[in-house]
Amino acid sequence: MTTGFQVTTPTVTTPRGLFSTLLGQSREDFVEHHRQKYGSQLPVWVATELLDWGSLTYLYKFAPRDVQDVVADACGLRAPQLASWLKSLNLVRNTCAHHGRLFNRVHTIKPKLPKAGRHPDFDAVRTDWTRTFGQLTLVQFLSGRLGTGQTTLLPAVVRTFPQVRIVPITHLGATEDWQVPNTLWA
């Protein structure tokens, strides 16, 4: 039985192809302005405004390995680890964007983790990395490492999780004592 719907996903194999696809789909005023005034070539600082999380993941994948290494090093990770984190967090972002549930969810990608001892605060977190708390831990780690936001905000949100037996926080992948002093979740 066919539904009459056909889904096609464009295959993007180069950064130029990625930007061409994004440009073709864009209806942003700044893109139209730039097209009319300067032509079809967008400078990188304009083009990056078009990137969503998935596109950012592809852009990282397309970057030369030495560029990936520089970006990953700023995050305290190796390039393959950061690539897996970006993909993993992209799926979490998509779940949220489509109003999916994060509670009691097993995410399909387990992120590659740093070797034990490289980040003691990260090592101290006990979680199932395919669960939501594991994914939130990645966000918390990157926020602290990159200084991109308030590192107290996410722990404050998790603390608001209701303490009732029918919906235990362990279903997020957190342990009951996740709040035990840990510099990452402090």
N, C-alpha and C positions, 0 to 999 in steps of 0.2 A: 504494500500500500504506500503510495506517495502522498505527501501533503500538498504538493504543488509549490512548496517553497524550496528555493535553492540558495544555499549559503556558499558564498565564495569568499575566501580569505586571500588577499593579495600576498604574494610571496615577495619578501624584501630580502635581497642578498647583498646589498651594498649601502653604505651611509647615504650616498647620493640618491639611491632608490628610496630609502626611508624618507628623506626630506622631500623628494618629489611626490611621494604618496601623501605626506602630511600637508604639503602646499596645495595639492589638488583638492584635498578634502576641506581645507580651511576656509572659513567664512569670516575670519577676524578682520576688523577694520584696519588694523595696523599692517596686515599682509596686503590688503587691497591698496592701501596708501603707498606702501613700498613698491608694489608691482607697477603702479601708475607713474610714480616719480622716478624710480631707479631701475626698473626692469625686473626680470624674474629671479636674479641672483640675490638671495638674502644673505647678509653678513651673519656670522655665527651667533652674535648676541641677539639678533632678531629671530633667527631660526630656532634657537633653544626655547623660546617662548611657546613654540608649538609642541614641544615634547611632553607627552604624558609619561607615566611611570614605565609602561611597556616599551615605549620608544626609547626612553633613557636606558633601559636594560639592553635593547638592541644596539644602541650607540656604543655602550661600554663593550659589548661583545665584538663589535666591528673595529674597535680601536686597536692600534698596534700593541703588542704585548708589553713593550716598555712603557707605554702610556697607561695601560691597565695597571702595571706594577706601581707606578707613581700614585695613582688614585687609591689603589688598595692599601698601599703603605700609609697613606694619610688616615686610613680607617683602622690601621693596626692589623690588617689582614693580608693574606696572599691573594693574588688575582683570581684563582679559581674559587676561593672562598667567597670573595666579594661577588663574583658572578652568580654563585648559588644563592647568596643572600638577596641580591636584587631580584632574582627570579622568584624566590620564595615570598618575598614581601610584595612583589607584583601580584601574586595570587591572592594574598590577604587583602590588598587594596581592591582588587576586583570583587572579592566577596563582599566587602563593605560597600562598594559603589553600586552593587546590585542588590543591596539590602539582604544579603545572606547572613546566616547566623554564625557567630564565632564561638558561642558556647558549645562545649562538647563536640568540637570539630577536630578531625584529624586532617591536617593539611597534607597535600600529596607530595610535597618536596621537603626532604629533610636537609636543612642547610649544612654545608661543610663547616666544621668548627675549627677554631685555632687549636694548635697543640696545647696540651695541658702544661701549665706553668707560664705560658706567654702572657696571659692576662688573668692574674689571680682572682680579681673580682668577678670575672666571667666564669672561671672554674667553680666558684663557690655556689653558683646557681644550679640547683638540682631541678631539672624539668625534662619532660618529653619534648624534644625540639620540634616534633611535628604537631604539637598542640598550640593553641593560641598563646598561652603564657610564654612558650618558647619563642614564638614569633615576636611577641611584645618585648622580650628580652633583647632580641636583635636590634629593635628600634631604640630601646633604652641605651644599649651599648653604643650604637652609632651616634645618638644624640650627645652623649657625654664625650665621646671621642672627638667628634667634629665641632662641638660647641655650637650646635645649631638651634638650641632651644633650651627651655627650662627643664633640667633633668629631674625636677621635683614634681612636674605635672603628671606624667604617666603613673608613677607610684601612687600619687594622690587619687587618681581615677581608679586604679585597681583596688585601693583601700575601700572604695565605696561599694565594692561587690557585696551583695547581701550575705550575711552569715546565717544561712538556713540549711537544714539537712537535705532538703529536697533538691537544692541546686548548689552542691559543694564546689568550692573553688578548685578542688582537685580535678574537676571536669574541664577546666581550662588548661590543665597541665602544671599548675602550681602545686607546691606542697602546702600543707596546712600552716607550716611555719615560714612561708616565703618572706615574711616581714622581718625575720631574724636579721640582726644587723649585717648588712652586706653593702659595700660601698656602691655597687651598681644600682641596687634598689632602695638606697637610703633616701 
